Amino acid sequence: MCAPEFYGVNYVINPWMEGNVGRAARDRARSQWEGLRDALSKLADIEFVEPADGLPDMPFVANAGLVYGDVFIPSRFRFPQRQGESEHFEEWFRAHGYAIEALQDSGSFEGEGDALFQPDEALLWCGYGVRTSLQVYKDIAERIGVEIALLRLVDERFYHLDTCFCPLPGGRVMYFPDAFDQDSRALIRERVPKENRIEVPATDALRFACNAVVVGDTLVSNYAGSRLRARLSDCGYAIETCPLDEFMLAGGAAKCLVLNLKHEVFVAPDDALQAGSRVCDRLVEIQGQLLDTGLMNEVLDCVTEGGGSFEVEEFHAGLRHDQESHASVRVVAPSPSKLNTIVGRLLQLGARVPEEEVNALCEIVTKDGVAPRDFYSTTIYPTDVRVEGEWIRARGQRMDVMLVVRDTADGHEVESRLLRDLRKGDRVVCGIHGIRIQDRLPADTDSSFEFMASSVSSERRVELVVENIAWEMRRIREREGKIVIVAGPVVIHTGGGPYLAKLIEMGYVQALLGGNAIAVHDIESDLYGTSLGVDLARGANIHGGHRHHLQAINRVRECGGIAQAVEQGVIRGGVMYECVRNGVPFSLAGSIRDDGPLPETRMDLLAAQDEYAQLIEGADMILMLSTMLHAIGTGNMTPAGVRLICVDISPAVVTKLADRGSVESTGVVTDVGLFLNLLTAKLSE
Ligand code: NAD
C-alpha cells in the first residue's frame, strides 16, 4: 500500500474526477485509508511504498504493475500525469529482490488494475479498451504461461478491470456485466458456470462493490448492498466494508489502493493455452483523403468497435487539399477470427494488407443458392481478386453479392453473382485474402442540404444545389447519357407529377423505377384530378374520392395495361403517359401494400429486382424521389461511379441513401414537389 500523503484530485483522467478537482480532503482520505489498512492487516502482511510529492494518484498502487512469483512487470501508464509513479514503484521492487521484467513493444499497461488472476487457477483475466492496450497481453501471455481471458471494457466509468470485475476463490467471479462488450460477457459466461457468476447491479457497481480486496475467503470493499451481501455469504465469503468515498472522487476504492504481492504460480497446460484468447495482429495500409473526409476516424473506429485496438505505425499527412495521406496501422485483435473480421471491414473501407500478395481463397458451392459460409460479400467499389498470381477486376460490381471465379478460354474471370443465382460447383471467393478494393472515394461530408428544416439562407442553398443538378442533367442529356428516376407516390401527392411528366417530355429521363402506387396515383390524377381522393388543385377531399384510385386501377386493367390505356386514349397525360409516349422504359415493383395491382406491376419480386438491375445498367445519374423502399432497393444494386441524388423530407432517409462514402451522392432534404418544380424551372430556362 502507499499512504495518501500527497493524495488529491489534481487533474481529470477518468469520468469520476470530473468536477472533483481540488475537492478531496486529505485528512479524511488519510483516515479512510487507515481504516482499510487496519482491516487488511488483520488478514495479511502489508508492505508500504513511500509516497512521492507531486504524484497524487500514487496511493492507487494496484496500477503499479503485476507481480507473478518473484517477477514484477511494471506498468506503462497511459496518461503522463501518472507516468512519474513508475520509477518509485520499480525502485521498491528492485530493492525487495524482485526481477523486473519490462514489457516489450509499445502499448500501455496499468498493472493489476487491468490484470487479475483467478485464485488457484492458471488463468489471468485481462481488461483492455480504456487504459490498457490489447497488444501488451501478447507479451504478458508469453512471459507467464497462464491462460489469458481478454475482456473489453466499454464504459469509461469502469476504466480498469478491477473496478467492475473481481475473481473469487472457488472458481467464482463477481462482476458488473454492462461494463463489458457482448463478446466479453459471452466469454465470462463460457468460462464460468452460471452458479459461479455473481452479477452485480449498477447500484453496487457504482459504489465500487467489485473493487474488493480478496484475502482468503474475506472480501474488503467500500460497499456491498444487502442482496449482494446475502449472495456472497451464501457462497461462504465474509464481507467487510470500509468507507472510501474520499478516494472515489478520483475513481478508486479498496482494490485500487492495494497491490497483491503474492500469487501462487500456476502454469497452464498447453491445451488450455491454446484454448485461451490469443492476441494477434496485422499491418494494414490505407491511403487517400484520410483527414479531410474523416476516413481515418472511420478506420480507427472500425478497429475499436470490432473489439480490437490499433497502433498507427506510420502516418504521412497530405498537407494540401490535393495531396493524399498515407497510414500504416497495426491492428491488434483478441483472436484470429476477430482479426479477420476487423481486417475484412477495413478492406471494405479501402485498406490493404501489404504483405499479402496471396491468391484469393475460393470454395466450391455445394448447394444451389447457398454460398460457402466464409463468403466475401462485395461493396459498391471496383474490386480486384487475385487468381493464380494475377489481379482480376470483378465484373458487374454491386453491393452485397458474391464473387465467382470462372475459367474461360482466355484465362480467368471474376463475376458478381447474387446469392440466389449461385450454382453447385461455382467457385466463390471466401475470406479476406487476395481481395483489393479500388478507388474508394472519400465521403463528402457536405453532401446533404436541408431545405424545409432551416432558414432562408439555406433555401438559397437548395436553389444552388438544384442549379448544379440541372447543370449535370443537361450535360448528361447532351452526351446522350442515361438518367434514371426512382419515384414514390408522394411525387404525385405533393403536386410534383406535372413537373416529372415535363422532365420525361424534355428527354431528361431514360428509365423510371417505382412501385404500384406512383403509377396508380399518377393515373388517378389524370383521370379524376385527385390523388388518393384528394383534389390536387384545391387540396381538399372529394366526396366519394376514396374510390378513385381503385377505379383508376380498374380502368387500366380493363384496357389490358398502361400502354394500352394510353393508346386507347383513356390516359391522356401525366407521368406514365409521357413514359409510354416517349418510349421511356419503366419498371413497377410490387409490394405487400399494393392495391390492384396494375397489370404492369411485377409481384414476382425476383423478376422485379432483375428488371430494376437491367434498367439501371449504364446509368450516369439516378434521381431518387421520396420513396424509401425503392430508393434503398435501387441504391443496393448501384455500383460506385453512378451519380446519386436523393430527395426526401426525412433527413434520416437522405442520410441513409446519400451516405455511400462517396462524393457522387447528394442528399436534398426538402419537399419533393417543390424540388421538382424548381428543377423543371431551371431546366426550362
Ligand atoms: P416509403 O415509406 O418507402 O417512402 C416514402 C418516402 O417519402 C419517405 O421516405 C418519406 O420521408 C418521404 N416523403 C413524405 N412526404 C414527402 C414530401 N412531401 N417530400 C419529400 N419526401 C416525402 O413509401 P412508398 O415508396 O411511398 O411506398 C412503399 C410501397 O408501397 C411502394 O411499393 C408503393 O408502390 C406501395 N404503395 C402502394 C399503394 C397502393 O397500391 N395503393 C399505396 C401506397 C404505397
Residues whose N, C-alpha, C, O or C-beta is under 5 A from the ligand:
A	BS01	NAD	G488 P489 V490 T494 G515 N516 A517 I518 A589 G590 S591 R593 D594 D595 S626 T627 M628 L629 V647 D648 I649 S650 V653 T670 D671 V672
